[in-house]
């Protein structure tokens, strides 16, 4: 539909712009979810190493960076796959623009992944002294075993901005009120602690009871505060009419209402009570079940929060 013409330029102003729909879909949800696991295992692992001796958690030094490495590469893979021209990503490193959150985040994530790789190699060969005794890689890793403790503080420090920088990118979409910081920043931090504790639970079978209780404690706190963050946004969002219109997709029932509350119950409420119970009674099966539910629920919650702001018209 033509509204009017501009004679000076012969341009035509129209009102028939097609609505793009959901541009950021499951791929971005998986991206953020995987990054939460990849950074979270480092943050929670650092807490456990501060609280307990490494002998109480015999496989943590190499399984923690391995988990982080796997999920960080899932995150990087789907980041690359989502770009319309993935080969152009090389320009972020050859011609960086340091005012861009994407550039800064890409450099931090790449450095973080590189350091994680070093920790993984050193930790693995330290934990398996009989593997490739004469191999050059194994020999070098064992000779530089002390490098692990020197690099680890830098890895923990980098885990925080790598976790949070996506919230800054989303906040730059200023028309999407539901994504604005600081709420999104806090959601991502709690998501990392939730996903990190859940991820480490699967490798904690040989750990001491006290270390598993601390894992359950982190999971309980992370699920509780994640739930409270979403409830605060859901019931007490006074940001703008645009935010209220966005939340109407959840408030008024339908597909996203069901998915949202399913995520709250499955991902936060049930794991919270299971984790609290496990702090009193050490039950590995129950704790792993809580971890599975928390990871599934976190994905669903992120999926809803990513999609519903994109369903509003911008004009």
C-alpha positions in Angstrom: 0.0 0.0 0.0 1.5 3.4 -1.1 1.2 6.1 1.6 2.7 9.0 -0.3 5.5 9.8 -2.7 8.5 12.1 -2.2 8.9 14.1 -5.4 12.4 15.3 -4.8 13.8 11.8 -4.8 11.0 9.9 -6.5 11.1 7.6 -3.5 7.9 5.9 -2.4 7.0 5.4 1.2 5.0 2.2 1.7 3.3 0.6 4.7 3.4 -3.0 3.3 6.6 -4.1 5.0 6.4 -7.8 5.6 6.8 -8.9 9.3 10.0 -11.0 9.6 8.6 -13.2 12.3 11.1 -15.1 14.5 14.6 -14.6 13.2 16.5 -15.9 16.3 15.1 -19.4 16.8 16.3 -22.7 18.2 19.8 -22.2 16.9 20.4 -19.1 19.1 18.7 -20.8 22.1 21.0 -23.8 21.7 23.9 -21.3 21.3 23.2 -19.6 24.7 22.4 -22.9 26.5 25.6 -24.5 25.4 27.6 -21.4 26.4 26.0 -21.5 29.9 27.3 -25.1 30.3 30.7 -24.3 28.9 31.4 -21.3 31.2 29.3 -22.6 34.1 31.4 -25.7 34.7 34.5 -23.5 35.1 32.8 -21.1 37.6 31.3 -24.0 39.6 34.6 -26.0 39.3 36.5 -23.1 40.7 34.2 -22.9 43.7 34.6 -26.6 44.3 38.4 -26.5 44.1 38.4 -23.6 46.6 36.2 -25.6 49.0 37.8 -29.1 48.6 41.0 -30.8 47.9 41.4 -32.0 44.3 42.0 -35.5 45.6 38.3 -35.5 46.7 37.3 -34.9 43.1 39.8 -37.1 41.2 38.6 -36.4 37.6 37.7 -32.8 37.9 41.0 -31.3 36.6 40.6 -32.9 33.2 36.8 -33.5 32.9 35.9 -29.9 33.8 37.9 -28.4 30.9 36.8 -31.2 28.6 33.1 -30.5 29.3 33.8 -26.8 28.8 35.7 -27.4 25.6 32.9 -29.5 24.1 30.1 -27.1 24.9 32.0 -24.0 24.0 32.6 -25.5 20.5 28.9 -26.2 20.2 28.3 -22.6 21.1 30.9 -21.4 18.5 29.6 -23.8 15.8 26.1 -22.5 16.0 27.3 -18.9 16.2 29.1 -19.5 13.0 26.2 -21.4 11.4 23.8 -18.5 12.2 25.8 -16.0 10.2 24.6 -15.2 6.7 28.2 -15.1 5.5 30.2 -17.2 7.9 33.5 -16.8 6.0 33.4 -13.1 6.9 33.9 -14.0 10.6 37.7 -14.0 9.8 37.4 -10.2 9.5 36.6 -10.0 13.3 40.2 -11.1 13.8 41.9 -9.4 10.8 40.0 -6.1 11.0 38.6 -5.9 14.5 36.3 -3.0 15.6 36.7 -2.8 19.4 33.5 -0.7 19.9 31.5 -3.8 18.8 30.3 -6.2 21.5 30.4 -9.0 18.9 34.1 -8.4 18.2 35.1 -8.2 21.9 33.0 -11.3 22.7 34.5 -13.3 19.8 38.1 -12.5 20.9 37.3 -13.3 24.5 35.5 -16.6 23.6 38.4 -17.6 21.3 41.0 -16.9 24.0 38.9 -18.7 26.6 38.6 -21.7 24.4 42.4 -21.7 23.7 43.2 -21.7 27.4 40.6 -24.4 28.1 42.3 -26.6 25.5 45.6 -26.2 27.3 44.1 -27.1 30.7 42.3 -30.1 29.2 45.5 -31.5 27.7 47.5 -31.0 30.9 44.8 -32.3 33.1 44.2 -35.4 31.0 47.9 -36.5 30.9 48.3 -35.8 34.6 45.3 -38.0 35.4 46.5 -40.8 33.0 50.2 -41.3 33.6 50.3 -44.5 31.6 49.0 -43.0 28.4 51.6 -42.2 25.7 54.5 -42.0 28.0 56.9 -41.2 25.2 54.6 -39.1 23.1 55.9 -35.5 22.5 52.5 -33.9 23.4 52.1 -36.0 26.6 55.7 -35.4 27.6 55.4 -31.6 27.2 52.1 -31.6 29.0 53.5 -33.5 32.0 56.6 -31.3 32.1 54.4 -28.2 32.3 51.9 -29.5 34.7 52.3 -26.5 37.0 51.0 -24.3 34.2 47.5 -25.6 35.0 47.3 -23.7 38.3 48.9 -20.6 36.8 46.4 -20.4 33.9 43.3 -21.4 35.9 42.6 -18.0 37.6 42.7 -16.3 34.1 40.2 -18.9 32.8 37.9 -18.3 35.7 38.2 -14.5 35.2 37.4 -14.8 31.5 34.4 -17.1 32.1 32.4 -14.2 33.5 32.5 -11.8 30.5 32.2 -14.7 28.1 29.0 -15.7 29.9 27.6 -12.2 30.0 28.6 -10.6 26.7 25.6 -12.0 24.8 23.3 -10.1 27.2 25.0 -6.9 26.0 24.4 -7.9 22.4 20.8 -8.6 23.1 20.4 -5.3 25.0 21.5 -3.4 21.8 18.2 -4.5 20.3 16.7 -1.5 22.1 13.1 -2.1 20.8 13.0 -5.4 22.6 12.4 -4.3 26.2 12.4 -7.8 27.6 16.1 -8.3 26.6 17.3 -5.2 28.3 20.1 -5.3 30.9 20.5 -5.7 33.9 17.8 -8.4 34.1 19.2 -10.3 31.2 22.7 -10.1 32.6 21.6 -11.7 35.9 19.6 -14.3 34.1 22.6 -15.4 32.2 24.8 -15.5 35.3 22.3 -17.7 37.1 21.9 -19.9 34.0 25.7 -20.5 33.9 25.7 -21.5 37.6 22.7 -23.8 37.1 24.1 -25.4 33.9 27.6 -25.7 35.3 26.5 -27.5 38.5 24.2 -29.7 36.5 27.0 -30.6 34.0 29.5 -31.4 36.8 26.9 -33.6 38.6 27.3 -36.2 35.8 31.0 -36.7 36.4 30.8 -36.6 40.3 30.1 -40.3 40.8 33.6 -40.9 42.4 33.7 -37.7 44.4 33.4 -37.3 48.1 29.9 -36.8 49.6 30.8 -33.3 50.8 31.7 -32.1 47.3 28.5 -33.5 45.9 26.5 -31.7 48.6 28.2 -28.5 47.5 27.2 -29.2 43.9 23.6 -29.8 45.1 23.8 -26.5 47.1 24.9 -24.5 44.0 22.1 -26.2 41.9 19.5 -25.3 44.6 20.6 -21.7 44.8 20.8 -21.3 41.0 17.4 -22.8 40.3 15.8 -20.7 43.1 17.2 -17.4 41.9 16.6 -18.2 38.3 13.0 -18.9 39.1 12.7 -15.7 41.1 14.2 -13.7 38.2 11.6 -15.0 35.8 8.8 -14.5 38.2 9.9 -11.0 38.8 9.8 -10.3 35.1 6.5 -12.2 34.7 4.5 -10.6 37.5 6.2 -7.2 38.1 7.4 -6.0 34.8 6.8 -2.3 34.8 9.3 -1.4 32.1 7.0 -0.3 29.3 3.9 -1.0 27.4 6.1 -2.9 24.9 7.3 -5.3 27.6 3.8 -5.9 28.8 2.7 -6.6 25.3 5.5 -9.1 24.9 4.6 -10.9 28.1 1.0 -11.1 27.0 2.1 -14.0 24.7 2.7 -15.9 27.9 0.0 -14.4 30.2 -2.9 -15.1 27.8 -2.3 -18.8 27.4 -1.4 -20.8 24.4 1.8 -22.4 23.2 4.2 -20.1 25.0 2.3 -20.1 28.2 2.5 -23.9 28.4 6.2 -23.9 27.4 7.0 -21.2 30.0 5.3 -22.9 32.9 6.6 -26.3 31.9 10.1 -24.8 32.0 9.5 -23.3 35.4 8.2 -26.5 37.0 10.6 -28.9 35.2 13.7 -26.8 35.2 13.6 -24.8 38.4 10.9 -25.9 41.0 11.4 -29.7 40.9 15.3 -29.6 40.7 15.3 -27.1 43.6 13.5 -29.5 45.9 15.5 -32.5 44.7 18.8 -30.7 45.2 17.7 -29.6 48.7 16.8 -33.2 49.6 20.1 -34.4 48.2 22.0 -32.0 50.6 20.5 -34.0 53.5 20.7 -37.4 51.9 23.4 -38.3 49.3 21.5 -39.9 46.4 23.5 -39.9 43.1 20.6 -41.1 41.0 18.3 -38.4 42.3 20.9 -35.7 41.9 21.5 -36.7 38.2 17.7 -36.7 37.6 17.6 -33.2 39.0 20.5 -32.1 36.7 18.7 -33.5 33.6 15.5 -31.7 34.5 17.3 -28.5 35.1 19.2 -28.6 31.8 15.9 -29.3 29.9 14.0 -26.6 31.7 16.7 -24.1 31.2 16.7 -24.6 27.4 12.9 -24.2 27.3 12.9 -21.1 29.4 15.6 -19.5 27.2 13.6 -20.5 24.2 10.5 -18.7 25.3 12.4 -15.6 26.5 14.2 -15.4 23.1 11.2 -15.9 20.9 8.3 -13.9 22.4 9.9 -10.4 22.0 10.4 -11.1 18.3 6.6 -11.6 17.8 5.7 -8.0 18.3 5.5 -5.5 15.4 8.1 -2.8 15.4 5.8 -0.2 13.8 
